[in-house]
């Protein structure tokens, strides 16, 4: 067999195992594949209506080196940080609380904040919240 193929297969299974472990450990649904190619309309209300999960994250599209993700969340995420990447949150509906080590940022509809790389944070939503996130395509959503 081709060694390059075997290496790609090995990487695929490592990624699959990480995704499976994170989803089972934290009960998150995280879809990193791009759902909408360029020039295709994105219908957020339809995606929200179809979502039955408590913590759902879907990559919508990619623009240059960044991706736009949709979060439909209720409950708490775990404490984490991104060593190499800033992360932008923008609330469309509901309320998002982002705990930092020294304070909590409250975001209501049409409010956003950028979390600086390396900053420990924990997003949580006391009610169903719909948000957009903009971050680099290479970011590990669960932190590193």
Buried (B, 14 or more C-beta within 10 A) or exposed (E): EEEEEEEEEEEEEEEEEEBEEBBEEBEBBBBBEBBBEEEEEEEBEEBBEEBEEBBBBBBBBBEEEBBBBBBBBBBBBEEBBBEEBBBBBBBBBBBBBBBEEEEEBEBEBEBBBEBEBEBEBBBBBEEBBBBBBBBBBEBBBBBE
